[in-house]
Amino acid sequence: MIKYIRFSSDVRSALYSDDTRSWQIQLQDGSIYRSRFLITGIGILSEPTLPKIEGVESFEGHSFHTSRWPHTPVNLAGKKVAVVGTGATGVQTIQEVCKDAGHITVFQRRPNWCAPLHNSNIKPDDMKVIRSGYKEMFELCAQTRAGFLHTVDPRGTFEVSEKERYAFWEHLYASKGFGIWQGNFKDVLTDPKANKAMSDFVADKIRGRVDDPEVAEKLIPKDHGFGTRRVPLETNYYESYNRENVELIDINETPIERITPRGILTTDNEFEFDIIIYATGFNAILGSYDRIDIAGVNGCRLKEQWRVELSTFLGLQINNFPNLFMIMGPHALLGNNPRSIEFNVEWITDLMQYMKERDLTRSEATPEAVASWHEYVLGQGEGLLTNQVDSWMTGINSNLEGRQKRIIAIYRGSQSSYRRRCNEVAESGYAELNLI
């Protein structure tokens, strides 16, 4: 099968021809391929962004984005290291880099609510038990709201006694994985009062794990509640700030003015570094599409169409772009992403098989279907506190020009409601698609 795979290849453009009902794909090296169908599996968090700070290119030491970590070993021993950013990858980086670096300075713009991962080594006998239960595990994942083993607790936060409430939260905080986010009380992500109570609980946990009270307060988010942005899972992240070789700089108090050849200049001081690590996130959801020149019917550019309004059909197809299928496109279901990807792949495969059996060569979502799905997505997200805060999930990235308008970028309903709607389309004979 290797002859059908091109490794280390960047796609420059994808142009649709209605005359041949096919796509022409050109790579950066000039190679051209043609296909009836084009399926994108380019990810929602794959195009990194660097901060909009003057002088990023002037640093004379070693610098890189976390997603572009060097393939050769990075020697941190005794080095002065800066980490810019405290999102999910920043958290993972800081808790590990601090073990080897001579000194690490963390530049934080916005703290995030983090929860313990509680990972541990899996013994061979334990792995056999886990594998023997895969069938039941996947069946359970198919029934939960977001496709995880965890699912929302049917009780409301204040439907139980205070003692029961805190015992439940203690249990979640001591449990593995996303349970504290995906298996919490049913109203934690919809009721501001319930979310405040949960946020206060986690804030007290942070205060109990960080020795310096001033540092602890800087690590507690004040602009959003627990779970309303992605919750990074950590292993001794907060304890990292108890180490003598770790320093936290709040750039809201002392903003970064520019990167210098020697390090980072803030309004208060110039720091010298050997290494700068940028944990500054991604051009989420749209970035991996924007970097490719994708043109559909009559030369319609995908980037331009989405600039007017971000809309799709089921997160899988787009009007004006026949025979283009997206895996985990905008307005598709996020959650347990491997499970969501599997469903997307199976749905697309079934549609292509349906077309093959009927000698159909063109599939395009109708404008009416796209508009209907857009309204459905908005409806499924009503009442969620998540949609009231700035994050990559609501289309906001302060490191990007022109991305300051909050939108609904992903499907916020349950896994079952998403799959049910997709299956309805298939069972109707794909009536909402123009099939020719």
N, C-alpha and C positions, 0 to 999 in steps of 0.2 A: 504493500500500500504506500510505501515511501514515495513512489513516483507521482502520487497524487497530492503530495504535501510540499509546500515551499516554506522552508524555515527562514528566520531572520529577514523577513520581507515586510516592508512598509507599503501600505496601499496609498497611492497618491490621489486617485480619482475612481469614481464608479459612475458610469454614464449609461442611462437607459435609452434603448432604441425601440420605439413602438412599431417600426417597420418589421423588425426581426423578433420583437417581443423578447428581448434578451438584454443582458447587462455587459458592458465592456469595462473590465477592471484593469487599471494601469498601476504598476508598482513604481516605486521610486527609482528603480534601475532602468525603467523604460519598458519592461516586459508587459505584454498585454494578454489578458485572458478573457474569454467570453463564456457566458453561462446563461441558461434560461432563468435560473433563480439566483438571488443573492441573499445569503443569510449572514447577519452580523452577530458576532459573539465577542464584542470588543470591550465589554465590561462597563460598569457605571463609575468605578473609581480606578481609572487606569492612566489618566492624563494629569501629571503632576503640575502644581502651580508653585512658583516662587513668590516670595513677598514683594510688594511694590515698595521696595526700599532702595534709595539711591546707593550706587556703588557695589551692588551684589557681585559684579564681575571683577571688581578691583582687588578683592581679597587675595593675598599672595600665599596663604596657607592652603590646606586641603578642605574643600567644601562640596557638599552634595545633598540632594533631596533624599529622604528616607526610602522612597520607592526606586531610587537609582543608586542604591548602595553599591559600592565598588565590588567587583568580582574577586579582586585580590584582597587578602586580609588587611584590615585597618588596625594599625598599631595604636592603641589608646593609652598604653602604659605610660604614666607620668605626664601625659599631654593635658594641655588646657583646652577644654572642649566647650563649645556653645551649642545648645539645642534651642532652636527657635520654634515654638509651638508646643501646645500641651493637649492636642486632640488625641485620638486613639493611637496613632503611630508614635506621637510624641511620648505618650505614657509608656508604651512598650519600650521605646528607645531609652528613655531616662532611667527606668528601673534596672536596665542591664548595663548601660554605659557607665553608670556611677560606680560599678564594681571594679572597673579597670582604670578609668581615667584618673589622672593626677588631680584634676579639679574640673567640675562641670558647672556651668552657669546656664540656668534655664530662663529663657525670655518668654514670659507668659502674657498673652493678650486677654484670653478668656479661659478661666478654669472650667473643667467639665466634671459632672458627677461620675465618679468611678466606683466600681464594686469589685470585690475579690473574685478572682477566677477559680481559685482552689484547684488548680491542676495538680496532678501527681503522676508518677510513673505507673504504667499499667503492666502488671505481671502477666507472663504468658498464659497462666490458667485463667486469669480474669479476662484476658482478651478472647479466649475460647468461649467463655460464657457470654460475652457481649456479642460475638459473631453468631452464636447459636440463636440469639434473639432478634436478629436483624428484621425478620419478617414482621414480628409484632411491633418492633420499634418504628418501622416505616408506616405501618398501619396507624399507629398512634399519631405520628407526625402528620398524616393526611387528615386527621380529625381536629387538630388544634388550630387556633386562630392564625398563627403565623408560621406553622409548619415545624415548630420546635417540639421537643418532648414536653416542654412546659406549656401550660395554657392558663388563661385568665381565671382567677378565683371568682366564683359566682357571687361572693359576698361583697357588700359595700364596706368601705373603710370604717364607717361609724355604726355599722349594723352589729358589730361585736364589741365586747367590753374593751376598755383600754388595756387591760392585762393580756387578753387574747390577741389584740392587735399587735402589741409590741413583741409578744412571743412568736407570732407569725413572722414579723419582720426580722427578728433575730434568726429564725430558722432560714429565711431566704438569704440573709447576709452570710450565713455560714454554709450555704449550699453551693454546689458547682454550677457554672454556666450562667445562662441568661434568665434563670428563674426569677431573680429579683426584679427584672424588667418585664419579662413576658408572662410571669406567673403570679403577679401581684393582685391586689384587690381590683375589682372590675372598674372602679371609678377613679383610680389613681391618675389615669391619663386624661380624664375628662372633667373632673370636679376640682376647681382650684383649691378648695379647702382641704380635700383629701390629699392632693398633690403637695400642699404646703406641709401637712403632717408628715408625709413620707420624706420630703426633702429635709425637714428638721431632724428626723431620725438619722439620715445618712450624714448630715452635717455634724451631728454629735459624734458619729463614728470617726469622722475625719479629725475632729478635735482630740479625740482619744488616742489617735495614732500618730499625730504630729506633735513633737515636744514643744516647739516654739509656738505660742498662741498667735503671734502676729503672722507667721508663715501659714498656720492652719487656716486663718481667716481669709488669706489670699487664695487659698486652694478651694474655698467653698464658693460655688457659683451664686451670684446675686441677681443675674439677669434672666434666669430660666429655672424651671423646676425639674426635679428628678425625672428622667425618662422622656422629657420632651425633646431632647436631642439624643443622638446615639450615645449609649452608655458604654464607655471603654471598660473592659475587664482588665484587672491588674493583679500583679503578684508583688507585694511589698512596695508598691509605687509610693504611697504616702510615707513609708518608713525611709525612703531614699532621702527625704529632706531632713532626716535626723542625722545624716552623715556629715562629717566635718568638711568633706570635699564637694558638697552640693550647695549651690546658692540659687535663690529664686529672685528674679527681677520682674516686677510688675510693670509692663511697658505702658500701662495706663497712667501710672504715676511718673515714670521717667521714660518717655517715648524714645524709640530708636530714631536717631537722626539720619544715620547712613552707615553703610558698611565701609570700612577703611582697609587699606592694604594690610594692616596689622590685626584688625579685629572688628569690633562693633562700638560705635560712638552713640551714647545716649545723651539726653539733655543733662545728665548728671556726671557722666564719667566715660572714658574710653577704655574698653576692655581689650586686652590682647589675647589672641587665641591661636592655637596650632590647627584646630579643626572646627569648622562650623557645619552643623547638621541642621538642615531645614526640614522640620516636620510640619509643613505648611499646607498640607492637604492637596486636594485635587480639583480640577475643573469637572465637577461631578456630573454624571448622567449625560450632559451634552458634549463635554470636551472631546471624548473619543470619536464622536460623530463630526464635530466641527473641524477636526484636523484633516478630514477627507473631503474632497470635492465631490459631493453626491448630488447628481442631477437626474431628475425624473422626466415626466412628460413635458414636452416643449421646453426643455432646458430649465425647468423649475428647480431651484437650488434648495436643498433641505435646510441648510443653515438659515436662508432668508425666510423660508416658510415658518420655521420654528421661532424666528425672531418676532414675527407677528403674533403667533400664538402657539404655545407648546400643546400639541394634540396628536393623538394616535388612535388606533382602534385596537383595544385589548392590550395595548403596549406591544403589539406584534406587527401591525401593518400601518401604513400611512397613505392617505389619498394623494394622488399625483405621483406615486412611486410604486408602480405595479411590480409584482414579483420580488419585492424587497420585504424580507421577514427579519424581525429583530428578536433576539433572545434577550430578555430583560431590558426592553426598551423603556422610554419614558411612559409613565402611567401603567407599567406592569407591576405585579405584586413583588414586593421585597419581603424579607423575613429570613427564613431558612433558605438562603439563596440556592444551594445545590438542588433542593427539592423543587423550587420554583423553576429553575433552569430545566430540570427533567420534564416538568409539565409543559413548558414552552416548546421544547424539542419534540415531544410526542404530538402536541397539537399541530405544529407545523408539518411534521411528517405525515400525519393523517390527512391534512389538507392536500399536500402534494400527491399522495397516493390517490385521493379522490379525483384530483385533476387528471392524473395519468390514466386512470381507468376510463375516463370520459373524453380523452383526447382534448383536454382544455390546456391552454398555454398562457393564459393571462389572468392574474388575480390582483384585484385592487379594491381597497376599502372605499365604500361610497362616502361622500361628504356627510350625508345624513347619519351614517353609522358612526363616523368619527365624532360628530357633534353630540350624538346620543351618548357615546362612551365618555366624552368629556364631562357631560352633566352627571353621569353616573359616578365618575371618579370624585367629582366635587361633593356629591351627596354622601358618598361613603366616608368622606373625611370630616363631615360636619360635627362640631362639638369637641374635636380633638385639640388638646392644648398644644400638641406638636405643631399644628399649623399656625400657631400664634407667635412662634419664635423664629429667629433667623438661623438657618442651617443649610447645609447642602441639600437636605431633603425638601426644603422649601425654595430652592433655587438661588440662595444667597451665598455669594463668595466674595468677601471684601478684598481679596487679592486679584479680582478680575474687574476690568472695566465693563460698565454696562450690565452688570449682574446684580443690581441693587433692588429689583422689584420682586417682592415675595410672591411666589406662585405655588401651586400644588404640583410637585414634580413626580411623585410616585403614588401608587395605589394604596389607599389607607384602610380599605375594608379588610374583611377576613379572607383567609385562604379559601374557605368553602364558598364564599360569595363570588370570589374571582373565578374559581374553577367552574362553578355552576353557570356563570354567564358565558364563559368560553365554550362550555359544552353545549349550551343552548344554541349557540351559533352553528356548531358542527351538526347538531341534530336537525337543524332546520335546512340542511343542505347548503349551508353557507349563504343564506339568503341575503345577508347584509354585505356581501362581497360582489363585485362585478366579476363574474367568471366567464371567460370567453375561450 
